[in-house]
């Protein structure tokens, strides 16, 4: 090997050594990777506290029990209309199923109050005073088998879309709690026996709106798909107003009437 070749080899070795040292310095200078924030810590909105229903739509179907056979605005198929026509609250009571209208598919439409809390860093709990029901929203693997009135609810934070996937609005601090609920015990969409089945899948978006100088509002936008009783998805939105405390909170048992 000539002197020129030796110099070139030494020069290349020197360059490689500098690159290794620089890479090592950058690596050692970096902070160790941090674990991802828990769902509670990463929450874009605060849904906790007490909320009271604002009945701004469907008053006659929510504040009163509609007549049997009145399923206006609900896209029932033939099987759904037949089931709704067979509604008998006395039979529900006798069978111990007076909570049919208080399952996950209908409970938020029953006027009353909600109490939302973090059960732990990965689980939100929603209690209702109407029917004294508890819904549990799991971020990650659910710790439930379902098959009861509230089914299995899997939650996630959705920062990219507004209610039901609509583009985010201009309000600051936008972010939705998305909840997908399956494996519900068959129940009622309304207290007059409009049914949903165990095959129903419900997707909800919980959005908080802080109105300047006024109340904080909670809007729950819902899509329920049920191949057994519905001819198309059933959509609605349900509104609540934030309370400062637990005033008026009074859990009451389910009623079939």
VEXMITI-180333 format. One record per residue (C-alpha): residue in three letters; x, z, y. Coordinates in steps of 0.05 Angstrom, whole numbers, padded with zeros to 5 digits, always signed. Layout:
! VEXMITI-180333
ALAXZY/...
***
This chain:
! VEXMITI-180333
UNK+00000+00000+00000/UNK+00027-00019+00067/UNK+00034+00027+00127/UNK-00024-00009+00161/UNK-00069+00001+00100/UNK-00050+00075+00097/UNK-00067+00083+00170/UNK-00134+00049+00160/UNK-00150+00095+00100/UNK-00131+00157+00139/UNK-00172+00134+00199/UNK-00233+00122+00154/UNK-00224+00191+00122/UNK-00220+00222+00191/UNK-00284+00189+00214/UNK-00320+00211+00150/UNK-00296+00282+00160/UNK-00322+00283+00232/UNK-00389+00257+00209/UNK-00394+00310+00154/UNK-00376+00365+00204/UNK-00427+00340+00254/UNK-00481+00336+00202/UNK-00465+00406+00177/UNK-00466+00433+00248/UNK-00534+00402+00260/UNK-00560+00429+00195/UNK-00535+00499+00207/UNK-00561+00498+00278/UNK-00632+00483+00256/UNK-00682+00539+00245/UNK-00705+00546+00173/UNK-00772+00512+00159/UNK-00831+00555+00175/UNK-00891+00564+00128/UNK-00954+00530+00152/UNK-01001+00573+00194/UNK-01059+00604+00158/UNK-01128+00574+00171/UNK-01144+00635+00214/UNK-01081+00627+00256/UNK-01091+00552+00262/UNK-01164+00556+00284/UNK-01177+00510+00343/UNK-01241+00547+00361/UNK-01266+00618+00354/UNK-01332+00621+00316/UNK-01332+00696+00304/UNK-01385+00743+00332/UNK-01461+00746+00335/UNK-01503+00684+00350/UNK-01578+00678+00360/UNK-01620+00616+00346/UNK-01641+00569+00402/UNK-01701+00532+00375/UNK-01694+00469+00416/UNK-01724+00421+00366/UNK-01774+00420+00308/UNK-01807+00482+00336/UNK-01871+00474+00296/UNK-01832+00466+00231/UNK-01785+00525+00243/UNK-01825+00578+00280/UNK-01886+00569+00236/UNK-01894+00551+00163/UNK-01919+00479+00163/UNK-01980+00460+00123/UNK-01971+00439+00051/UNK-01955+00365+00046/UNK-01928+00359+00117/UNK-01859+00330+00109/UNK-01854+00292+00175/UNK-01784+00265+00191/UNK-01756+00284+00122/UNK-01738+00221+00081/UNK-01768+00243+00015/UNK-01773+00195-00043/UNK-01831+00194-00092/UNK-01803+00252-00132/UNK-01792+00292-00069/UNK-01863+00281-00044/UNK-01890+00301-00112/UNK-01849+00365-00112/UNK-01869+00382-00041/UNK-01942+00372-00059/UNK-01936+00424-00114/UNK-01910+00479-00069/UNK-01943+00547-00083/UNK-01913+00608-00049/UNK-01950+00654-00096/UNK-01914+00623-00156/UNK-01847+00629-00120/UNK-01860+00703-00108/UNK-01882+00715-00180/UNK-01819+00680-00205/UNK-01774+00722-00159/UNK-01754+00658-00120/UNK-01780+00677-00051/UNK-01710+00659-00024/UNK-01718+00584-00037/UNK-01721+00569+00038/UNK-01660+00614+00050/UNK-01609+00576+00009/UNK-01551+00539+00042/UNK-01593+00476+00052/UNK-01645+00511+00095/UNK-01621+00579+00119/UNK-01593+00558+00187/UNK-01661+00527+00204/UNK-01695+00594+00195/UNK-01696+00627+00264/UNK-01653+00689+00268/UNK-01583+00714+00281/UNK-01516+00698+00250/UNK-01455+00743+00244/UNK-01391+00703+00232/UNK-01326+00739+00213/UNK-01260+00725+00179/UNK-01261+00757+00110/UNK-01187+00744+00104/UNK-01137+00692+00131/UNK-01167+00638+00086/UNK-01241+00655+00083/UNK-01297+00656+00134/UNK-01361+00696+00121/UNK-01427+00678+00153/UNK-01483+00730+00147/UNK-01555+00718+00167/UNK-01606+00771+00186/UNK-01662+00723+00163/UNK-01664+00734+00088/UNK-01601+00778+00090/UNK-01560+00720+00062/UNK-01484+00712+00060/UNK-01448+00645+00060/UNK-01373+00643+00045/UNK-01329+00585+00069/UNK-01264+00576+00030/UNK-01203+00541+00057/UNK-01170+00518-00007/UNK-01193+00534-00078/UNK-01262+00568-00076/UNK-01269+00635-00111/UNK-01339+00621-00134/UNK-01373+00583-00191/UNK-01434+00565-00149/UNK-01503+00559-00179/UNK-01533+00610-00131/UNK-01572+00601-00067/UNK-01510+00589-00024/UNK-01470+00545-00073/UNK-01396+00531-00062/UNK-01372+00517+00008/UNK-01303+00487+00021/UNK-01279+00489+00093/UNK-01227+00453+00135/UNK-01209+00445+00208/UNK-01226+00376+00235/UNK-01190+00362+00300/UNK-01198+00287+00300/UNK-01273+00279+00302/UNK-01335+00309+00333/UNK-01400+00327+00297/UNK-01414+00283+00236/UNK-01350+00244+00249/UNK-01368+00221+00320/UNK-01309+00213+00368/UNK-01289+00278+00403/UNK-01322+00290+00469/UNK-01287+00304+00536/UNK-01293+00380+00531/UNK-01228+00418+00523/UNK-01206+00455+00461/UNK-01246+00409+00415/UNK-01243+00420+00341/UNK-01296+00428+00287/UNK-01303+00471+00227/UNK-01322+00423+00171/UNK-01358+00453+00112/UNK-01378+00415+00049/UNK-01426+00452+00003/UNK-01444+00434-00069/UNK-01471+00468-00131/UNK-01530+00500-00095/UNK-01589+00529-00132/UNK-01649+00484-00117/UNK-01684+00506-00053/UNK-01726+00484+00006/UNK-01708+00447+00069/UNK-01770+00477+00101/UNK-01812+00536+00083/UNK-01870+00492+00060/UNK-01834+00471-00003/UNK-01796+00408+00019/UNK-01744+00408-00036/UNK-01670+00396-00046/UNK-01640+00395-00116/UNK-01578+00422-00149/UNK-01547+00353-00140/UNK-01550+00358-00064/UNK-01485+00354-00024/UNK-01486+00382+00047/UNK-01434+00368+00100/UNK-01435+00410+00164/UNK-01394+00409+00228/UNK-01393+00474+00268/UNK-01376+00462+00341/UNK-01369+00512+00397/UNK-01383+00493+00469/UNK-01365+00540+00526/UNK-01407+00522+00586/UNK-01373+00540+00651/UNK-01407+00600+00683/UNK-01459+00603+00628/UNK-01468+00616+00554/UNK-01425+00596+00495/UNK-01463+00552+00447/UNK-01455+00537+00373/UNK-01480+00470+00348/UNK-01484+00459+00273/UNK-01492+00385+00255/UNK-01515+00374+00183/UNK-01519+00317+00134/UNK-01553+00330+00067/UNK-01550+00278+00013/UNK-01595+00288-00048/UNK-01605+00231-00098/UNK-01659+00270-00133/UNK-01708+00280-00076/UNK-01685+00240-00015/UNK-01686+00166-00003/UNK-01630+00171+00049/UNK-01588+00226+00080/UNK-01625+00278+00120/UNK-01593+00296+00187/UNK-01607+00352+00236/UNK-01571+00395+00288/UNK-01583+00469+00297/UNK-01565+00508+00360/UNK-01544+00580+00372/UNK-01525+00622+00433/UNK-01467+00672+00433/UNK-01486+00745+00440/UNK-01442+00799+00470/UNK-01457+00848+00415/UNK-01501+00861+00354/UNK-01565+00871+00395/UNK-01626+00849+00355/UNK-01587+00844+00290/UNK-01638+00865+00237/UNK-01629+00839+00166/UNK-01696+00827+00132/UNK-01711+00804+00061/UNK-01733+00734+00042/UNK-01806+00715+00049/UNK-01840+00658+00012/UNK-01893+00650+00067/
***
